[in-house]
Amino acid sequence: MYTRHAVAVLVSETLLIVGLEWVPGRDAEHVHLFDDLGIDSLDGYDVAFMLEQKLGSASEEQNFASTFTIRSVIESACELLRRSGRFIEG
């Protein structure tokens, strides 16, 4: 089971793997992956793949590569987890 905070931490850890830093609670969620963090499309696909693997989702269920801000990545992951019954509100 995941909370929103746990998802944010997972996103942060995943970004660190590709050499980008975003800290939940310290950094704003409106940060743009491409414009603010400088992520390129290849890194974007790497992040999407890693999140899909960690969350146990298939790319046809959720396409993280189409998200552009930290908030949209977190919200997409939370929605996926809600639909699979693995998300705790609050």
ROPAKOL-437965 format. One record per atom (N, C-alpha, C, O): residue number from 1; residue in one letter; x, y, z. Coordinates in Angstrom, 1 decimal. Example, Ala and Ser with C-alpha at 12.3 -4.5 7.8 and 13.67 -1.06 7.14 Angstrom:
REM residues 2
+-----+----+--------+--------+--------+
!   i ! aa !   east !  north !     up !
+-----+----+--------+--------+--------+
!   1 !  A !   13.2 !   -5.7 !    7.8 !
!   1 !  A !   12.3 !   -4.5 !    7.8 !
!   1 !  A !   13.2 !   -3.3 !    7.8 !
!   1 !  A !   14.2 !   -3.3 !    8.5 !
!   2 !  S !   12.8 !   -2.2 !    7.1 !
!   2 !  S !   13.7 !   -1.1 !    7.1 !
!   2 !  S !   12.9 !    0.0 !    7.9 !
!   2 !  S !   13.4 !    1.1 !    8.0 !
+-----+----+--------+--------+--------+
REM end
This chain:
REM residues 90
+-----+----+--------+--------+--------+
!   i ! aa !   east !  north !     up !
+-----+----+--------+--------+--------+
!   1 !  M !    0.8 !   -1.2 !    0.0 !
!   1 !  M !    0.0 !    0.0 !    0.0 !
!   1 !  M !    0.9 !    1.2 !    0.0 !
!   1 !  M !    1.9 !    1.3 !    0.6 !
!   2 !  Y !    0.4 !    2.3 !   -0.7 !
!   2 !  Y !    1.2 !    3.5 !   -0.8 !
!   2 !  Y !    0.3 !    4.7 !   -0.4 !
!   2 !  Y !   -0.9 !    4.7 !   -0.5 !
!   3 !  T !    1.0 !    5.7 !    0.2 !
!   3 !  T !    0.4 !    7.0 !    0.5 !
!   3 !  T !    0.9 !    7.9 !   -0.6 !
!   3 !  T !    1.9 !    7.6 !   -1.3 !
!   4 !  R !    0.4 !    9.1 !   -0.6 !
!   4 !  R !    0.9 !   10.1 !   -1.6 !
!   4 !  R !    2.3 !   10.5 !   -1.3 !
!   4 !  R !    3.1 !   10.6 !   -2.2 !
!   5 !  H !    2.6 !   10.6 !    0.0 !
!   5 !  H !    4.0 !   10.9 !    0.4 !
!   5 !  H !    5.0 !    9.8 !   -0.1 !
!   5 !  H !    6.0 !   10.1 !   -0.5 !
!   6 !  A !    4.5 !    8.6 !    0.1 !
!   6 !  A !    5.4 !    7.4 !   -0.3 !
!   6 !  A !    5.6 !    7.5 !   -1.8 !
!   6 !  A !    6.7 !    7.1 !   -2.3 !
!   7 !  V !    4.6 !    7.9 !   -2.6 !
!   7 !  V !    4.8 !    8.0 !   -4.0 !
!   7 !  V !    5.7 !    9.1 !   -4.3 !
!   7 !  V !    6.6 !    9.0 !   -5.2 !
!   8 !  A !    5.6 !   10.2 !   -3.6 !
!   8 !  A !    6.6 !   11.3 !   -3.9 !
!   8 !  A !    8.0 !   10.9 !   -3.6 !
!   8 !  A !    8.9 !   11.3 !   -4.3 !
!   9 !  V !    8.2 !   10.2 !   -2.5 !
!   9 !  V !    9.6 !    9.7 !   -2.2 !
!   9 !  V !   10.1 !    8.8 !   -3.3 !
!   9 !  V !   11.2 !    8.8 !   -3.7 !
!  10 !  L !    9.2 !    7.9 !   -3.8 !
!  10 !  L !    9.6 !    7.0 !   -4.8 !
!  10 !  L !   10.0 !    7.7 !   -6.1 !
!  10 !  L !   10.9 !    7.4 !   -6.8 !
!  11 !  V !    9.2 !    8.8 !   -6.4 !
!  11 !  V !    9.6 !    9.6 !   -7.6 !
!  11 !  V !   10.9 !   10.3 !   -7.4 !
!  11 !  V !   11.8 !   10.3 !   -8.3 !
!  12 !  S !   11.2 !   10.8 !   -6.2 !
!  12 !  S !   12.4 !   11.4 !   -5.8 !
!  12 !  S !   13.6 !   10.4 !   -6.0 !
!  12 !  S !   14.6 !   10.8 !   -6.6 !
!  13 !  E !   13.4 !    9.2 !   -5.5 !
!  13 !  E !   14.5 !    8.2 !   -5.6 !
!  13 !  E !   14.7 !    7.8 !   -7.0 !
!  13 !  E !   15.9 !    7.6 !   -7.4 !
!  14 !  T !   13.7 !    7.8 !   -7.8 !
!  14 !  T !   13.8 !    7.4 !   -9.2 !
!  14 !  T !   14.6 !    8.5 !  -10.0 !
!  14 !  T !   15.4 !    8.2 !  -10.8 !
!  15 !  L !   14.3 !    9.8 !   -9.7 !
!  15 !  L !   15.0 !   10.9 !  -10.3 !
!  15 !  L !   16.5 !   10.8 !  -10.0 !
!  15 !  L !   17.3 !   11.2 !  -10.8 !
!  16 !  L !   16.8 !   10.5 !   -8.7 !
!  16 !  L !   18.2 !   10.4 !   -8.3 !
!  16 !  L !   19.0 !    9.4 !   -9.1 !
!  16 !  L !   20.2 !    9.6 !   -9.4 !
!  17 !  I !   18.3 !    8.3 !   -9.5 !
!  17 !  I !   19.0 !    7.3 !  -10.2 !
!  17 !  I !   19.5 !    7.8 !  -11.6 !
!  17 !  I !   20.5 !    7.4 !  -12.1 !
!  18 !  V !   18.7 !    8.7 !  -12.2 !
!  18 !  V !   19.1 !    9.3 !  -13.5 !
!  18 !  V !   19.9 !   10.6 !  -13.3 !
!  18 !  V !   20.2 !   11.3 !  -14.2 !
!  19 !  G !   20.3 !   10.9 !  -12.0 !
!  19 !  G !   21.1 !   12.1 !  -11.8 !
!  19 !  G !   20.4 !   13.4 !  -11.5 !
!  19 !  G !   21.1 !   14.4 !  -11.7 !
!  20 !  L !   19.1 !   13.3 !  -11.2 !
!  20 !  L !   18.4 !   14.6 !  -11.0 !
!  20 !  L !   17.9 !   14.6 !   -9.5 !
!  20 !  L !   17.6 !   13.6 !   -8.9 !
!  21 !  E !   17.9 !   15.8 !   -8.9 !
!  21 !  E !   17.5 !   15.9 !   -7.5 !
!  21 !  E !   16.2 !   16.7 !   -7.4 !
!  21 !  E !   16.1 !   17.8 !   -7.9 !
!  22 !  W !   15.2 !   16.1 !   -6.7 !
!  22 !  W !   14.0 !   16.7 !   -6.3 !
!  22 !  W !   13.7 !   16.1 !   -5.0 !
!  22 !  W !   13.6 !   14.9 !   -4.8 !
!  23 !  V !   13.4 !   17.0 !   -4.0 !
!  23 !  V !   13.2 !   16.5 !   -2.6 !
!  23 !  V !   11.7 !   16.8 !   -2.2 !
!  23 !  V !   11.4 !   18.0 !   -2.2 !
!  24 !  P !   10.9 !   15.8 !   -2.0 !
!  24 !  P !    9.5 !   16.1 !   -1.5 !
!  24 !  P !    9.5 !   16.9 !   -0.2 !
!  24 !  P !   10.3 !   16.6 !    0.7 !
!  25 !  G !    8.6 !   17.8 !   -0.2 !
!  25 !  G !    8.5 !   18.7 !    1.0 !
!  25 !  G !    9.4 !   19.9 !    1.0 !
!  25 !  G !    9.0 !   20.9 !    1.5 !
!  26 !  R !   10.5 !   19.8 !    0.3 !
!  26 !  R !   11.4 !   20.9 !    0.2 !
!  26 !  R !   11.3 !   21.7 !   -1.1 !
!  26 !  R !   11.2 !   22.9 !   -1.1 !
!  27 !  D !   11.2 !   20.9 !   -2.2 !
!  27 !  D !   11.0 !   21.5 !   -3.5 !
!  27 !  D !    9.6 !   21.4 !   -4.0 !
!  27 !  D !    8.9 !   20.5 !   -3.7 !
!  28 !  A !    9.2 !   22.5 !   -4.7 !
!  28 !  A !    7.8 !   22.6 !   -5.1 !
!  28 !  A !    7.5 !   21.5 !   -6.2 !
!  28 !  A !    8.3 !   21.1 !   -6.9 !
!  29 !  E !    6.2 !   21.1 !   -6.1 !
!  29 !  E !    5.8 !   20.0 !   -7.1 !
!  29 !  E !    5.5 !   20.5 !   -8.5 !
!  29 !  E !    5.4 !   19.7 !   -9.4 !
!  30 !  H !    5.5 !   21.9 !   -8.6 !
!  30 !  H !    5.2 !   22.4 !  -10.0 !
!  30 !  H !    6.5 !   22.4 !  -10.9 !
!  30 !  H !    6.4 !   22.9 !  -12.0 !
!  31 !  V !    7.5 !   21.9 !  -10.3 !
!  31 !  V !    8.8 !   21.8 !  -11.1 !
!  31 !  V !    8.5 !   21.0 !  -12.4 !
!  31 !  V !    8.0 !   19.9 !  -12.4 !
!  32 !  H !    9.0 !   21.6 !  -13.5 !
!  32 !  H !    8.8 !   21.0 !  -14.8 !
!  32 !  H !   10.0 !   20.1 !  -15.1 !
!  32 !  H !   11.2 !   20.5 !  -14.9 !
!  33 !  L !    9.7 !   18.8 !  -15.5 !
!  33 !  L !   10.8 !   17.9 !  -15.7 !
!  33 !  L !   11.8 !   18.3 !  -16.7 !
!  33 !  L !   13.0 !   18.2 !  -16.5 !
!  34 !  F !   11.3 !   18.9 !  -17.8 !
!  34 !  F !   12.2 !   19.2 !  -18.9 !
!  34 !  F !   12.8 !   20.6 !  -18.8 !
!  34 !  F !   14.0 !   20.8 !  -18.9 !
!  35 !  D !   11.9 !   21.6 !  -18.5 !
!  35 !  D !   12.4 !   23.0 !  -18.4 !
!  35 !  D !   13.2 !   23.3 !  -17.1 !
!  35 !  D !   14.2 !   23.9 !  -17.2 !
!  36 !  D !   12.8 !   22.8 !  -16.0 !
!  36 !  D !   13.4 !   23.1 !  -14.7 !
!  36 !  D !   14.5 !   22.1 !  -14.3 !
!  36 !  D !   15.6 !   22.5 !  -13.8 !
!  37 !  L !   14.3 !   20.8 !  -14.5 !
!  37 !  L !   15.3 !   19.8 !  -14.2 !
!  37 !  L !   16.2 !   19.5 !  -15.3 !
!  37 !  L !   17.3 !   18.8 !  -15.1 !
!  38 !  G !   15.9 !   19.8 !  -16.5 !
!  38 !  G !   16.7 !   19.6 !  -17.6 !
!  38 !  G !   16.7 !   18.1 !  -18.1 !
!  38 !  G !   17.7 !   17.7 !  -18.7 !
!  39 !  I !   15.7 !   17.4 !  -17.7 !
!  39 !  I !   15.6 !   16.0 !  -18.2 !
!  39 !  I !   15.4 !   16.0 !  -19.7 !
!  39 !  I !   14.7 !   16.8 !  -20.2 !
!  40 !  D !   16.1 !   15.0 !  -20.3 !
!  40 !  D !   15.9 !   14.9 !  -21.8 !
!  40 !  D !   14.9 !   13.7 !  -22.0 !
!  40 !  D !   14.5 !   13.0 !  -21.1 !
!  41 !  S !   14.5 !   13.5 !  -23.3 !
!  41 !  S !   13.5 !   12.5 !  -23.6 !
!  41 !  S !   13.9 !   11.1 !  -23.2 !
!  41 !  S !   13.1 !   10.3 !  -22.7 !
!  42 !  L !   15.2 !   10.8 !  -23.4 !
!  42 !  L !   15.7 !    9.5 !  -23.0 !
!  42 !  L !   15.6 !    9.3 !  -21.5 !
!  42 !  L !   15.2 !    8.2 !  -21.0 !
!  43 !  D !   16.1 !   10.3 !  -20.7 !
!  43 !  D !   15.9 !   10.2 !  -19.3 !
!  43 !  D !   14.5 !   10.1 !  -18.9 !
!  43 !  D !   14.1 !    9.4 !  -17.9 !
!  44 !  G !   13.6 !   10.8 !  -19.6 !
!  44 !  G !   12.2 !   10.7 !  -19.3 !
!  44 !  G !   11.6 !    9.3 !  -19.5 !
!  44 !  G !   10.8 !    8.8 !  -18.6 !
!  45 !  Y !   12.0 !    8.6 !  -20.5 !
!  45 !  Y !   11.6 !    7.3 !  -20.7 !
!  45 !  Y !   12.2 !    6.3 !  -19.7 !
!  45 !  Y !   11.6 !    5.4 !  -19.2 !
!  46 !  D !   13.5 !    6.6 !  -19.3 !
!  46 !  D !   14.1 !    5.8 !  -18.2 !
!  46 !  D !   13.3 !    5.9 !  -16.9 !
!  46 !  D !   13.0 !    5.0 !  -16.2 !
!  47 !  V !   13.0 !    7.2 !  -16.5 !
!  47 !  V !   12.2 !    7.4 !  -15.3 !
!  47 !  V !   10.8 !    6.7 !  -15.4 !
!  47 !  V !   10.4 !    6.1 !  -14.5 !
!  48 !  A !   10.2 !    6.9 !  -16.6 !
!  48 !  A !    8.8 !    6.3 !  -16.7 !
!  48 !  A !    8.9 !    4.7 !  -16.6 !
!  48 !  A !    8.1 !    4.1 !  -15.9 !
!  49 !  F !   10.0 !    4.2 !  -17.2 !
!  49 !  F !   10.1 !    2.7 !  -17.1 !
!  49 !  F !   10.4 !    2.3 !  -15.7 !
!  49 !  F !    9.8 !    1.3 !  -15.2 !
!  50 !  M !   11.3 !    3.0 !  -15.0 !
!  50 !  M !   11.6 !    2.6 !  -13.6 !
!  50 !  M !   10.3 !    2.7 !  -12.7 !
!  50 !  M !   10.1 !    1.8 !  -11.9 !
!  51 !  L !    9.6 !    3.8 !  -12.9 !
!  51 !  L !    8.3 !    3.9 !  -12.1 !
!  51 !  L !    7.3 !    2.8 !  -12.4 !
!  51 !  L !    6.7 !    2.3 !  -11.5 !
!  52 !  E !    7.2 !    2.5 !  -13.7 !
!  52 !  E !    6.3 !    1.4 !  -14.0 !
!  52 !  E !    6.7 !    0.1 !  -13.4 !
!  52 !  E !    5.9 !   -0.7 !  -12.9 !
!  53 !  Q !    8.0 !   -0.1 !  -13.4 !
!  53 !  Q !    8.5 !   -1.4 !  -12.8 !
!  53 !  Q !    8.3 !   -1.4 !  -11.3 !
!  53 !  Q !    7.9 !   -2.4 !  -10.7 !
!  54 !  K !    8.6 !   -0.3 !  -10.6 !
!  54 !  K !    8.5 !   -0.2 !   -9.1 !
!  54 !  K !    7.0 !   -0.3 !   -8.7 !
!  54 !  K !    6.7 !   -0.8 !   -7.6 !
!  55 !  L !    6.1 !    0.3 !   -9.5 !
!  55 !  L !    4.7 !    0.3 !   -9.1 !
!  55 !  L !    4.0 !   -0.9 !   -9.7 !
!  55 !  L !    2.8 !   -1.1 !   -9.4 !
!  56 !  G !    4.7 !   -1.7 !  -10.5 !
!  56 !  G !    4.0 !   -2.9 !  -11.0 !
!  56 !  G !    3.0 !   -2.6 !  -12.0 !
!  56 !  G !    2.0 !   -3.4 !  -12.1 !
!  57 !  S !    3.2 !   -1.6 !  -12.8 !
!  57 !  S !    2.2 !   -1.2 !  -13.8 !
!  57 !  S !    2.8 !   -1.5 !  -15.2 !
!  57 !  S !    4.0 !   -1.4 !  -15.4 !
!  58 !  A !    1.9 !   -1.7 !  -16.2 !
!  58 !  A !    2.3 !   -1.9 !  -17.5 !
!  58 !  A !    2.2 !   -0.5 !  -18.3 !
!  58 !  A !    1.3 !    0.3 !  -17.9 !
!  59 !  S !    3.0 !   -0.3 !  -19.3 !
!  59 !  S !    3.0 !    1.0 !  -19.9 !
!  59 !  S !    1.6 !    1.3 !  -20.6 !
!  59 !  S !    1.3 !    2.5 !  -20.8 !
!  60 !  E !    0.9 !    0.2 !  -21.0 !
!  60 !  E !   -0.4 !    0.5 !  -21.6 !
!  60 !  E !   -1.4 !    1.0 !  -20.5 !
!  60 !  E !   -2.4 !    1.6 !  -20.9 !
!  61 !  E !   -1.2 !    0.7 !  -19.2 !
!  61 !  E !   -2.1 !    1.2 !  -18.2 !
!  61 !  E !   -1.8 !    2.7 !  -17.8 !
!  61 !  E !   -2.7 !    3.4 !  -17.6 !
!  62 !  Q !   -0.5 !    3.1 !  -17.8 !
!  62 !  Q !   -0.2 !    4.4 !  -17.4 !
!  62 !  Q !    1.1 !    4.8 !  -18.1 !
!  62 !  Q !    2.1 !    4.1 !  -18.1 !
!  63 !  N !    1.0 !    6.0 !  -18.8 !
!  63 !  N !    2.2 !    6.5 !  -19.5 !
!  63 !  N !    2.8 !    7.7 !  -18.8 !
!  63 !  N !    2.4 !    8.8 !  -19.1 !
!  64 !  F !    3.7 !    7.4 !  -18.0 !
!  64 !  F !    4.4 !    8.5 !  -17.2 !
!  64 !  F !    5.2 !    9.4 !  -18.1 !
!  64 !  F !    5.5 !   10.5 !  -17.8 !
!  65 !  A !    5.6 !    8.9 !  -19.3 !
!  65 !  A !    6.4 !    9.7 !  -20.2 !
!  65 !  A !    5.6 !   10.9 !  -20.7 !
!  65 !  A !    6.2 !   11.8 !  -21.2 !
!  66 !  S !    4.3 !   10.9 !  -20.6 !
!  66 !  S !    3.5 !   12.0 !  -21.1 !
!  66 !  S !    3.3 !   13.0 !  -20.0 !
!  66 !  S !    2.5 !   14.0 !  -20.3 !
!  67 !  T !    3.8 !   12.9 !  -18.8 !
!  67 !  T !    3.7 !   13.9 !  -17.8 !
!  67 !  T !    4.9 !   14.8 !  -17.8 !
!  67 !  T !    5.9 !   14.5 !  -18.3 !
!  68 !  F !    4.6 !   16.1 !  -17.4 !
!  68 !  F !    5.6 !   17.1 !  -17.5 !
!  68 !  F !    6.1 !   17.8 !  -16.2 !
!  68 !  F !    7.1 !   18.4 !  -16.2 !
!  69 !  T !    5.3 !   17.6 !  -15.2 !
!  69 !  T !    5.7 !   18.2 !  -13.9 !
!  69 !  T !    5.8 !   17.1 !  -12.8 !
!  69 !  T !    5.3 !   16.0 !  -13.0 !
!  70 !  I !    6.5 !   17.4 !  -11.8 !
!  70 !  I !    6.6 !   16.5 !  -10.6 !
!  70 !  I !    5.2 !   16.1 !  -10.2 !
!  70 !  I !    4.9 !   14.9 !   -9.9 !
!  71 !  R !    4.4 !   17.1 !  -10.0 !
!  71 !  R !    3.0 !   16.9 !   -9.5 !
!  71 !  R !    2.2 !   15.9 !  -10.4 !
!  71 !  R !    1.5 !   15.1 !  -10.0 !
!  72 !  S !    2.4 !   16.1 !  -11.7 !
!  72 !  S !    1.6 !   15.2 !  -12.6 !
!  72 !  S !    2.1 !   13.8 !  -12.6 !
!  72 !  S !    1.4 !   12.9 !  -12.8 !
!  73 !  V !    3.4 !   13.6 !  -12.4 !
!  73 !  V !    4.0 !   12.3 !  -12.2 !
!  73 !  V !    3.4 !   11.6 !  -10.9 !
!  73 !  V !    2.9 !   10.5 !  -11.0 !
!  74 !  I !    3.4 !   12.4 !   -9.8 !
!  74 !  I !    2.9 !   11.9 !   -8.6 !
!  74 !  I !    1.4 !   11.5 !   -8.7 !
!  74 !  I !    1.0 !   10.5 !   -8.3 !
!  75 !  E !    0.6 !   12.5 !   -9.3 !
!  75 !  E !   -0.8 !   12.2 !   -9.4 !
!  75 !  E !   -1.1 !   11.1 !  -10.3 !
!  75 !  E !   -2.1 !   10.3 !  -10.0 !
!  76 !  S !   -0.4 !   10.9 !  -11.4 !
!  76 !  S !   -0.6 !    9.8 !  -12.3 !
!  76 !  S !   -0.3 !    8.5 !  -11.5 !
!  76 !  S !   -1.1 !    7.5 !  -11.7 !
!  77 !  A !    0.8 !    8.4 !  -10.8 !
!  77 !  A !    1.1 !    7.2 !  -10.0 !
!  77 !  A !    0.0 !    6.9 !   -8.9 !
!  77 !  A !   -0.4 !    5.8 !   -8.8 !
!  78 !  C !   -0.4 !    8.0 !   -8.3 !
!  78 !  C !   -1.5 !    7.8 !   -7.2 !
!  78 !  C !   -2.8 !    7.2 !   -7.9 !
!  78 !  C !   -3.4 !    6.4 !   -7.3 !
!  79 !  E !   -3.1 !    7.8 !   -9.0 !
!  79 !  E !   -4.3 !    7.3 !   -9.7 !
!  79 !  E !   -4.2 !    5.8 !  -10.1 !
!  79 !  E !   -5.2 !    5.1 !   -9.9 !
!  80 !  L !   -3.1 !    5.5 !  -10.6 !
!  80 !  L !   -2.8 !    4.1 !  -11.0 !
!  80 !  L !   -3.0 !    3.2 !   -9.7 !
!  80 !  L !   -3.6 !    2.1 !   -9.8 !
!  81 !  L !   -2.4 !    3.6 !   -8.6 !
!  81 !  L !   -2.4 !    2.8 !   -7.4 !
!  81 !  L !   -3.8 !    2.8 !   -6.8 !
!  81 !  L !   -4.2 !    1.7 !   -6.3 !
!  82 !  R !   -4.6 !    3.9 !   -7.0 !
!  82 !  R !   -6.0 !    3.8 !   -6.5 !
!  82 !  R !   -6.8 !    2.8 !   -7.3 !
!  82 !  R !   -7.5 !    2.0 !   -6.7 !
!  83 !  R !   -6.6 !    2.8 !   -8.6 !
!  83 !  R !   -7.4 !    1.8 !   -9.4 !
!  83 !  R !   -7.0 !    0.4 !   -9.1 !
!  83 !  R !   -7.8 !   -0.5 !   -9.3 !
!  84 !  S !   -5.8 !    0.1 !   -8.7 !
!  84 !  S !   -5.4 !   -1.2 !   -8.4 !
!  84 !  S !   -5.6 !   -1.6 !   -6.9 !
!  84 !  S !   -5.3 !   -2.7 !   -6.4 !
!  85 !  G !   -6.2 !   -0.6 !   -6.1 !
!  85 !  G !   -6.5 !   -0.9 !   -4.7 !
!  85 !  G !   -5.2 !   -0.8 !   -3.8 !
!  85 !  G !   -5.3 !   -1.4 !   -2.7 !
!  86 !  R !   -4.2 !   -0.2 !   -4.3 !
!  86 !  R !   -2.9 !   -0.2 !   -3.5 !
!  86 !  R !   -2.6 !    1.2 !   -3.0 !
!  86 !  R !   -1.4 !    1.5 !   -2.8 !
!  87 !  F !   -3.6 !    2.1 !   -2.9 !
!  87 !  F !   -3.3 !    3.5 !   -2.4 !
!  87 !  F !   -4.2 !    3.8 !   -1.2 !
!  87 !  F !   -5.3 !    3.4 !   -1.1 !
!  88 !  I !   -3.5 !    4.4 !   -0.2 !
!  88 !  I !   -4.2 !    4.8 !    1.0 !
!  88 !  I !   -4.4 !    6.3 !    1.0 !
!  88 !  I !   -3.4 !    7.1 !    0.9 !
!  89 !  E !   -5.6 !    6.8 !    1.0 !
!  89 !  E !   -5.9 !    8.3 !    1.1 !
!  89 !  E !   -5.4 !    8.8 !    2.4 !
!  89 !  E !   -5.4 !    8.2 !    3.4 !
!  90 !  G !   -4.9 !   10.1 !    2.3 !
!  90 !  G !   -4.5 !   10.7 !    3.6 !
!  90 !  G !   -3.2 !   11.1 !    3.8 !
!  90 !  G !   -2.8 !   11.7 !    4.8 !
+-----+----+--------+--------+--------+
REM end
